[in-house]
Amino acid sequence: MEIDLDAILLTFSAETEERCGEMEEALIALEAYPEDEKPLEAIFRGAHTIKGNAASLGFPAVAKFAHAFEELLQHFRSRAVAVTRERITLLLRSVDALRQMVPEAIAGAEELRPEHSALLQQLASGNPSGATEASVAVSAGTVHPAKSFGHRREDLQAWMERSGTVRVDIQKLDRMLNLAGEITVAHGRLREVLETRSQAGKEALEALGQVERLSLDLQEQIMKVRMLPIGPIFRQYIRTVRDVAQANGKIVRLAMGGEDVEIDLSVVEHLKDPLTHMIRNALDHGIETPEIRQAQGKERCGLITLSASHDGANIVIQIRDDGAGLSRERIEERARSLGMIAEPEKLTDQVLYQFIFEPGFSTAETITDISGRGVGMDVVRRNIEALRGSVAIDSQPGRGTTITIRLPLTLAIIDGFGVGVGDETYVIPMHTVLECLQLPAEEQHQEKRFGVINLRGEPLPYVCLRDWFDLPGPRPDRENIVVVEVDRVKAGLAVDTLLGARQTVIKPLGENFKNVRGIAGSAILGNGRVALIVDVQGLLRDVIRSRGDAPAQPAEQYRADAIRTGDNNLPQCHRMGAT
């Protein structure tokens, strides 16, 4: 029997990464509860598995390092040495080293890096000297170390008893999903043919209905396979909170809620960077030092909370901290100095806070390795919008900040509303659609990109998709308006026909068309034609920018900025540049 060595090495690398994550979390739990043997046993199992795998595959340097790791754990178990913050830091650094060693060993490296050899010597001696030279000493005061982390004693057993998982190649899952989508397309074509045969096709239509139900069940099961609990993603930040807090002389604990909420794995990969930026910002800007918190009557230990919940077909993720909150004065001053707006004091808090997502915007007085360059939050907004999501901020001075992210449960399927413009079909994401109505007669047959109508006494600006996308062909006798809302801003999209709600499988546009503005993707219709999915948020942003080409006076600039940030205090016709 032939042995696929590449597959074995790939499995070894993946399992090492998984074990390292478990060991990292268990080490932080051990630091919080030194007397508890459960996390210690979990670390032992991880180190022993890595050592055995490395030795059997012919990687002696990795096996030797893992053995030294085990020896220090044995000293913990026998109580020969105490569990201290410095030794836990040494072991955490050793976990990081194992993450680097295994891929390097697979690539052919036979010797350890010099820094890894130094770690090996420290592990062998049980002396973490130099392991925390760059760390800032933290005065724990009266706070028990267990309160500084996201573990509770009653949670440890549940954490240790996670259900087993099966690794599945993501490409196989994507292929299964594509097949399900193609089945749906084939069904649509068959139904169109059968419906033209009236009574003769009645039995065939009934059979087809059964097949369609089975196909939907298949699609649903595939989607469930793609769903992962968000808890492991949240737990990755326990280490981040620990290390960054210690490096900045702060005491912070991480609490988590909704760990069982499931999210599509394609969303997970895009969510990691935004969460990292926001947590590091909360640690740097939000949470105060223990002395300042104590002087303000707060607990010396700060709190960051990560939570997830379902809201219809969306998942809501919140990052809350109980720190100082956002400084409105600093944001106003920074926005004014960057020339973003002339009179920021006129904006509401929610509108003003949106400026922190602008590139280059930062209120930090000094630049550190954590923040200060105005890049992180810009990355957050771009990543969230790339996931068809939105982000909002709420902050109270002295009480903390809450950032709310709203995302679709999956990026593979979208609930959309089909519309026709000329010979083309477009799909508008259903979560943005409020209502539909007929375009007033006086607005019909007007060859213009923009307009404004009276919607129950309120002005509603709209953009004509036919003119915006420069589509050919005569205008229909009747045009319609689809009222959409994004970030609390309402607008209308003028279309020819309304085709109704539909669930579609999203297809990527490909490399040549991935940067097409105002389009988020494509879908295959039942008749085999391609429909484009409208990026409503990006489309409205482009419309606003196109209306602001001329140099703006302060008042006009204020209107433009308010459009971009969603100020509901302005007449909506002004938000779209209408007069």
C-alpha positions in Angstrom: 0.0 0.0 0.0 1.4 3.4 -1.0 1.7 6.0 1.8 0.8 9.6 0.9 3.5 11.3 2.9 2.3 14.8 1.9 -1.1 14.1 3.3 0.4 12.9 6.6 2.6 15.9 6.9 -0.4 18.2 6.1 -2.4 16.4 8.8 0.5 16.8 11.3 0.8 20.5 10.6 -3.0 21.0 11.0 -3.1 19.0 14.2 -0.1 20.8 15.7 -1.9 24.1 15.1 -5.0 22.8 16.7 -3.1 21.4 19.7 -1.1 24.7 20.1 -4.4 26.6 20.3 -5.7 24.3 23.0 -2.5 24.5 24.9 -2.4 28.3 24.7 -5.9 28.5 26.2 -5.2 26.0 28.9 -2.0 27.8 29.9 -4.0 31.0 30.5 -6.5 29.0 32.5 -3.7 27.5 34.5 -2.3 30.9 35.2 -5.8 31.9 36.5 -6.2 28.7 38.6 -2.7 27.2 39.4 -4.2 24.6 41.7 -6.6 23.2 39.1 -5.2 20.1 37.4 -7.6 20.0 34.4 -5.9 22.7 32.3 -2.5 21.2 33.3 -3.6 17.8 32.0 -4.8 19.3 28.8 -1.4 21.0 28.2 0.3 17.6 28.9 -1.9 15.9 26.3 -1.1 18.5 23.7 2.7 18.5 24.3 2.8 14.7 24.4 0.9 14.4 21.1 3.1 16.8 19.3 6.2 15.1 20.7 5.0 11.7 19.6 4.0 12.8 16.2 7.3 14.7 15.6 9.4 11.7 16.7 7.5 9.2 14.6 7.8 11.4 11.5 11.5 12.0 12.0 11.7 15.5 13.4 14.0 15.0 16.4 14.6 18.7 17.1 10.8 19.3 17.5 10.4 16.2 19.6 13.3 17.4 21.9 11.7 20.8 22.3 8.3 19.3 23.1 10.0 16.9 25.6 11.6 19.9 27.5 8.1 21.5 27.5 6.7 18.4 29.1 9.4 18.3 31.7 8.6 21.8 33.0 4.9 20.7 33.1 6.0 17.7 35.2 7.6 20.1 37.6 4.3 21.9 37.9 2.5 18.6 38.5 4.9 17.4 41.2 4.8 20.9 42.8 8.6 21.1 42.4 8.2 24.6 40.9 5.4 27.0 41.3 3.1 28.2 38.5 4.1 31.8 38.1 3.3 34.5 35.5 6.8 34.4 34.3 6.8 30.6 33.7 3.4 30.8 32.0 4.8 33.5 29.7 7.8 31.2 28.9 5.5 28.3 28.0 3.3 30.6 25.9 6.4 31.7 24.0 7.3 28.1 23.6 3.9 27.4 22.1 4.5 30.1 19.6 7.9 28.5 18.9 6.3 25.2 18.2 3.9 26.8 15.7 7.0 28.0 13.8 9.1 24.9 14.2 6.7 22.4 12.7 6.3 24.1 9.3 10.1 24.7 9.2 10.8 21.1 10.0 8.4 19.9 7.3 10.2 22.2 4.9 13.5 20.5 5.7 15.1 22.5 8.6 17.0 20.1 10.9 18.2 22.6 13.5 16.4 24.9 15.7 16.6 28.7 15.3 18.9 30.4 17.8 16.0 32.0 19.6 14.3 28.6 19.8 17.4 27.0 21.2 17.5 29.7 23.9 13.9 28.9 24.8 14.8 25.2 25.0 17.6 26.0 27.5 15.1 28.0 29.6 12.6 25.2 29.5 15.3 22.7 30.6 16.3 24.8 33.5 12.8 25.8 34.5 14.1 29.3 34.6 12.2 31.9 32.6 15.0 34.5 32.9 14.7 36.9 30.0 11.3 35.6 29.0 9.6 38.8 30.0 12.3 41.4 29.7 10.1 43.4 27.4 7.0 43.1 29.6 5.8 45.8 32.0 5.2 44.7 35.5 1.6 44.7 36.5 0.5 45.7 40.0 -2.3 43.2 40.8 -3.4 45.1 43.9 -6.3 43.3 45.5 -7.5 41.7 42.2 -7.2 37.9 42.2 -5.3 36.7 39.1 -8.3 34.4 38.2 -10.4 37.5 37.6 -8.0 38.7 34.9 -9.0 36.1 32.3 -12.1 34.8 30.6 -12.4 31.4 32.4 -14.7 30.6 35.3 -14.1 27.4 37.3 -17.5 26.0 36.3 -16.6 26.6 32.6 -13.4 24.5 32.7 -15.1 21.1 32.6 -17.3 22.1 29.6 -14.2 23.6 27.9 -12.3 20.3 28.4 -15.1 18.2 27.0 -15.5 19.7 23.5 -17.0 17.5 20.9 -14.8 15.9 18.3 -14.6 17.3 14.8 -13.9 16.0 11.3 -11.7 17.9 8.9 -13.2 18.5 5.5 -11.4 20.2 2.6 -13.1 23.6 2.1 -12.8 23.1 -1.7 -15.0 20.0 -1.4 -17.6 21.9 0.5 -17.6 24.7 -2.0 -18.0 22.2 -4.8 -21.0 20.6 -3.1 -22.6 24.0 -2.7 -22.0 24.8 -6.4 -23.6 21.5 -7.3 -26.6 22.3 -5.2 -26.8 25.7 -7.0 -26.6 24.1 -10.4 -29.4 21.6 -9.5 -31.5 24.6 -8.7 -30.8 26.1 -12.1 -31.6 22.9 -13.8 -34.9 22.7 -11.9 -35.8 26.2 -13.0 -35.3 25.4 -16.6 -37.3 22.1 -16.4 -40.1 23.9 -14.6 -40.4 26.5 -17.4 -40.6 23.8 -20.0 -43.2 21.7 -18.0 -45.4 24.7 -17.3 -45.9 25.3 -21.0 -47.5 21.9 -21.4 -50.4 22.6 -19.0 -52.3 19.5 -17.9 -50.0 17.1 -19.6 -47.2 18.0 -17.3 -49.2 18.1 -14.0 -47.7 14.8 -12.7 -44.3 15.8 -13.8 -44.6 19.1 -12.0 -45.6 17.3 -8.8 -42.6 15.0 -9.1 -40.4 18.1 -9.8 -41.7 19.7 -6.6 -40.6 16.7 -4.6 -37.1 16.9 -6.1 -36.9 20.6 -5.4 -37.7 20.0 -1.8 -35.0 17.4 -1.6 -32.6 19.8 -3.2 -33.4 22.4 -0.7 -32.8 19.9 2.1 -29.4 19.1 0.5 -28.5 22.8 0.3 -29.5 23.3 3.9 -27.4 20.4 5.1 -24.4 21.7 3.2 -24.8 25.1 4.8 -25.0 23.4 8.2 -21.7 21.7 7.5 -20.1 25.0 6.7 -21.3 26.5 10.0 -18.9 26.7 12.9 -19.5 27.9 16.5 -18.0 31.3 17.1 -16.7 30.3 20.6 -13.3 29.1 19.4 -12.8 32.3 17.5 -13.6 34.3 20.6 -11.3 32.2 22.8 -8.3 33.0 20.5 -8.4 36.5 22.0 -7.8 35.4 25.6 -4.1 35.4 24.8 -4.3 38.7 23.1 -6.0 40.4 26.0 -3.5 38.8 28.5 -0.3 39.8 26.6 -1.4 43.4 25.6 -2.8 44.2 29.0 0.4 43.1 30.7 2.6 45.0 28.3 0.6 48.2 29.0 0.5 47.8 32.8 -3.2 47.1 32.9 -5.4 44.4 34.4 -8.1 43.2 32.0 -10.3 40.2 31.8 -12.2 38.9 28.8 -15.8 37.7 29.1 -17.6 35.9 26.3 -21.2 35.3 25.5 -23.1 33.4 22.8 -20.2 31.0 22.1 -22.6 28.4 20.6 -23.8 30.8 17.9 -22.8 29.4 14.5 -21.4 31.3 11.6 -20.3 30.4 8.1 -16.6 29.5 8.0 -16.1 31.9 5.0 -17.2 34.7 7.3 -14.8 33.5 10.1 -11.6 34.1 8.1 -12.6 37.7 7.4 -13.7 38.4 10.9 -10.4 37.7 12.7 -8.6 40.9 11.7 -11.5 43.3 12.6 -11.9 41.7 16.0 -8.2 41.9 16.6 -8.0 45.6 15.8 -11.0 46.5 17.9 -9.9 44.5 21.0 -6.4 46.0 20.8 -8.0 49.5 20.5 -10.1 48.8 23.5 -7.0 47.8 25.5 -5.0 50.7 24.4 -7.5 53.6 24.2 -10.4 52.4 26.3 -9.4 50.5 29.4 -7.6 52.7 32.0 -4.7 51.8 34.2 -5.6 50.2 37.6 -4.6 53.4 39.4 -6.9 55.6 37.3 -9.8 53.1 37.5 -9.5 52.9 41.3 -9.4 56.7 41.5 -12.6 56.8 39.5 -14.4 54.3 41.7 -14.1 51.5 39.2 -12.7 48.0 39.8 -9.0 47.9 39.1 -9.6 45.1 36.6 -11.1 46.2 33.4 -13.6 44.2 31.4 -13.9 43.5 27.7 -16.9 41.5 26.5 -17.3 39.6 23.3 -20.8 38.4 22.5 -22.7 37.0 19.6 -26.4 36.5 18.9 -28.8 35.8 16.1 -31.1 38.4 14.6 -33.1 36.8 11.8 -30.8 35.9 9.0 -28.0 37.9 10.5 -25.5 37.5 13.3 -24.8 40.4 15.6 -21.4 40.6 17.3 -20.6 43.1 20.0 -17.3 44.2 21.5 -17.9 46.1 24.8 -15.5 47.6 27.2 -16.0 49.5 30.5 -13.2 52.0 29.9 -13.1 55.7 29.4 -15.3 55.8 26.3 -14.7 57.9 23.2 -13.7 61.6 23.6 -16.0 63.7 21.5 -13.8 66.7 21.8 -10.7 64.9 20.4 -12.7 63.4 17.5 -14.1 66.9 16.7 -10.6 68.4 16.8 -9.1 65.7 14.7 -11.9 65.8 12.1 -11.5 69.6 11.8 -7.7 69.5 11.6 -7.9 66.9 8.7 -10.4 69.1 6.9 -13.1 66.4 6.9 -15.8 68.8 8.2 -15.9 72.5 9.1 -18.4 72.3 12.0 -18.2 68.8 13.6 -19.9 70.1 16.8 -23.2 70.1 14.9 -23.1 66.4 14.3 -24.8 63.8 16.6 -22.6 61.4 18.6 -23.4 58.5 16.4 -22.5 60.4 13.2 -19.3 61.9 14.6 -18.1 58.5 15.9 -18.1 57.2 12.3 -15.1 59.4 11.5 -12.9 56.9 13.4 -13.3 54.5 10.5 -11.8 57.0 8.0 -8.2 56.2 6.7 -5.5 58.0 8.7 -7.9 59.1 11.5 -6.6 58.6 15.0 -7.0 60.5 18.2 -3.9 58.9 19.9 -1.4 61.4 21.2 1.5 59.1 20.6 2.2 56.3 18.1 2.8 52.9 19.7 3.1 49.3 18.4 -0.6 48.9 19.1 -2.2 52.0 17.6 -1.9 55.6 16.6 -1.5 55.5 12.9 -5.2 55.6 12.0 -5.1 52.3 10.0 -6.8 49.7 12.2 -10.4 50.9 12.2 -10.3 51.6 8.5 -9.4 48.0 8.0 -12.3 47.1 10.3 -14.9 48.9 8.1 -13.5 47.6 4.8 -13.5 44.0 6.0 -17.0 44.3 7.5 -18.4 45.9 4.3 -16.7 43.2 2.2 -18.8 40.7 4.2 -22.0 42.6 3.3 -22.2 43.8 6.9 -22.3 47.0 8.9 -20.7 48.4 12.0 -22.0 50.9 14.5 -20.6 52.6 17.6 -22.2 53.7 20.9 -20.1 55.2 23.6 -20.7 56.9 27.0 -17.9 58.9 28.6 -16.4 57.2 31.6 -18.6 54.1 31.1 -17.1 52.5 27.9 -17.7 51.8 24.3 -19.8 49.3 22.4 -19.1 48.4 18.8 -21.9 46.4 17.1 -21.2 44.4 13.9 -24.0 43.0 11.9 -23.2 40.2 9.4 -25.1 37.7 7.2 -25.0 34.2 8.6 -23.5 33.0 5.3 -21.8 34.5 2.3 -22.8 31.7 0.0 -26.6 32.3 -0.2 -28.4 35.6 -0.2 -32.1 36.5 0.3 -32.6 39.0 -2.4 -35.3 41.0 -4.2 -35.2 40.6 -8.0 -35.7 43.7 -10.2 -35.6 44.1 -14.0 -33.9 47.0 -15.7 -34.1 46.8 -19.5 -33.0 43.3 -20.5 -31.0 42.8 -17.3 -31.9 41.4 -14.0 -30.5 42.7 -10.7 -30.8 41.3 -7.2 -31.0 43.7 -4.2 -30.2 42.2 -0.8 -33.4 41.7 1.0 -32.2 43.1 4.3 -31.8 46.5 2.7 -35.3 46.6 1.2 -38.1 48.5 3.0 -40.9 48.7 0.5 -41.7 49.2 -3.2 -43.9 51.8 -4.9 -44.7 53.2 -8.4 -42.6 56.1 -9.6 -44.9 59.1 -9.7 -46.2 60.1 -13.2 -44.4 63.4 -13.2 -41.1 61.6 -12.8 -41.7 59.0 -15.5 -39.6 59.1 -18.7 -37.2 61.6 -17.3 -33.7 60.8 -18.5 -31.8 61.7 -15.4 -29.7 59.8 -13.0 -31.1 61.3 -9.8 -34.4 62.6 -8.5 -36.4 63.1 -5.4 -40.1 62.1 -4.7 -42.5 62.8 -1.9 -42.9 59.7 0.3 -45.8 60.2 2.7 -44.7 63.8 3.3 -41.0 63.1 3.5 -38.5 63.7 0.6 -37.0 60.5 -0.7 -33.9 60.9 -3.0 -33.5 58.2 -5.7 -31.1 57.0 -8.3 -32.2 55.5 -11.6 -30.3 52.3 -12.2 -30.9 52.4 -15.9 -29.1 55.7 -16.3 -26.5 55.0 -13.6 -25.4 51.8 -15.3 -25.9 53.3 -18.8 -28.2 50.5 -20.0 -29.7 50.8 -23.5 -33.3 50.4 -24.6 -36.6 52.3 -24.3 -38.1 53.2 -20.9 -41.2 51.2 -19.9 -44.6 52.8 -19.5 -44.4 52.2 -15.7 -41.3 52.5 -13.5 -41.0 51.5 -9.9 -39.0 52.6 -6.8 -37.4 50.1 -4.4 -36.9 51.9 -1.1 -33.7 50.8 0.6 -32.1 51.7 3.9 -28.4 51.4 4.8 -26.9 52.8 8.0 -30.1 54.6 8.8 -30.1 56.4 5.4 -33.1 55.9 3.1 -32.9 56.2 -0.6 -34.7 54.8 -3.7 -33.6 52.7 -6.6 -35.6 53.3 -9.8 -36.2 50.1 -11.8 -38.4 48.9 -14.6 -40.0 45.8 -13.1 -40.4 44.1 -9.8 -39.7 40.3 -9.9 -40.1 39.5 -6.2 -38.1 37.8 -3.4 -35.8 35.0 -4.2 -33.0 33.0 -2.5 -29.9 32.8 -4.7 -26.5 31.2 -4.6 -23.8 33.9 -4.9 -21.2 33.5 -7.5 -18.0 35.5 -7.6 -17.4 37.9 -10.4 -13.9 36.7 -11.2 -10.6 38.5 -11.2 -11.5 40.7 -14.3 -14.7 42.1 -12.7 -14.0 42.0 -9.0 -13.5 45.7 -8.8 -16.8 46.7 -10.6 -18.3 49.4 -8.5 -21.8 49.0 -7.1 -21.9 45.2 -7.8 -21.3 42.7 -5.0 -21.5 39.4 -7.0 -23.6 37.5 -9.4 -26.2 34.7 -9.4 -27.5 32.3 -12.0 -31.2 32.6 -12.7 -33.6 29.7 -13.5 -33.5 30.5 -17.2 -29.7 30.2 -17.2 -29.0 33.9 -17.4 -26.7 35.8 -15.0 -28.1 38.4 -12.6 -25.9 40.9 -10.8 -26.2 41.5 -7.1 -26.3 45.2 -6.2 -23.9 46.4 -3.5 -26.4 48.9 -2.1 -24.0 50.5 0.4 -21.2 50.9 -2.2 -23.7 52.2 -4.8 -25.1 54.9 -2.6 -21.5 55.9 -1.6 -20.5 56.2 -5.2 -23.7 58.2 -6.0 -22.9 60.7 -3.2 -19.3 61.0 -4.4 -20.4 61.7 -8.0 -22.7 64.5 -6.7 -19.8 66.1 -4.9 -17.4 66.5 -7.7 -17.6 70.3 -7.6 -15.8 72.2 -4.8 -18.1 72.2 -1.8 -18.9 75.2 0.4 -18.8 74.4 4.1 -22.6 73.8 4.3 -22.5 71.6 1.2 -19.5 69.7 2.6 -21.4 69.2 5.9 -24.3 67.7 3.9 -21.9 65.4 2.0 -20.3 64.2 5.2 -23.6 63.7 6.8 -24.7 61.6 3.9 -21.6 59.4 4.2 -22.0 59.0 8.0 -25.8 58.7 8.1 -27.0 61.8 9.8 -30.8 61.5 10.1 -31.2 65.1 11.2 -30.8 66.4 7.6 -33.6 66.4 5.0 -33.1 63.2 3.0 -33.2 65.1 -0.3 -30.0 66.9 0.7 -28.3 63.7 1.6 -28.4 62.6 -2.0 -27.3 65.9 -3.3 -30.8 66.9 -4.5 -31.9 70.5 -4.3 
